Amino acid sequence: AEAMSRVLHLELAEPQTGRWQLRSWTDNPNTAQPRELKLAEIQTLVDRAETYYYRGPADLGVGRQLFDWLDGQDRVISREIAAARHSGGPLVLAIACDQKLAHLPWETLADDTGFLAARENPPVVPTRRLAGPDHPWPAPQPRPLHALFMAAAPTGGGASLDFEAEEGLVLEATRVQGRRLVDLTVEESGCLSDLGELVAVTGAGYFDVFHLTGHAGHTQGEPVFMLENEVGALAPATSADLAGAFAGRPPLVGFLSGCRTGQRPGAGEELSLAEGLVARGFRATLGWGRPVCDDH
């Protein structure tokens, strides 16, 4: 039988000023029983998220504090981990929160065995979920994934990166027993207008994954990816710019190589580049909340 993932929804909200609640459910949100949370228990972490995570090393102690706060006396996460241990599929933690709590490093959740994201039985996948309607995943197709790979190296846009090596690693990692699991299309210009033309010619809905690699960051408080213009000069692109290149949204966009693509600017007040794409209709994105070394 095909292994199915279990999804534990964790929704943190402030229905009354100063009073936070956690609602958790697996199948039916109407069955959720709210539990009051004491924000004072992690207020220091909320105030210093930049120092604790975005500007320093990932700390197991920070992850334990977040985990204990959410798990609570009713052990809401621990029980689901135990239930998923022999299911054969992963346990997805769909964490929905906004305001100051959205800036916390939920990916570092850890119990007494270590980081949840490093578990193998069951695999645990912490995700951030933006409020809004659920969009169903497209049905799996009996074919290789259609992936679009684009690298950007604008003049004055940062240190030179080895994009050909990265492309090779993608192809190597997605070949199993001589069979290709990914059909990779490469857009070589790094230019947004050329990307839009390629997507238009290929047709909406053709690509399953868009993998963008290069330099990224926050410019004057706005998350941007460092793309090229028609002559190779620096042309920073916002999430709105990137979304404009796709008539049909691919289910997954990844730019793990880009610095701070998953980090909210303004101490958490604004959406990250990854969140900005989801807010504009993309199903899911993979970003990175911290700097990325050029040789990584």
ABEGO torsion letter per residue (X at the ends): XBBBBBBBBBBBBBABBGBBBBBBBAABAAABBBBBBBAAAAAAAAAAAAAAAAABBBBAAAAAAAAAAAAEAAGAAAAAAAAAAAAGBBBBBBBBBBEAAAABBAAABBBAAEBAAABAOBBBBBBBBBBEBBBBBBBBBBBBBBBBBBBBBBBGAEBBBBAAAAAAAAAAAABBGGBBABBBBBBAAGBAAAAAAAAAAAEBGABABBBBBEBBEBBGGBBBBBBBBAAGBBBBBBAAAAAAABABBBABBBBAABBGAABBBGGGABBBAAAAAAAAGBABBBBBABBBBAAX
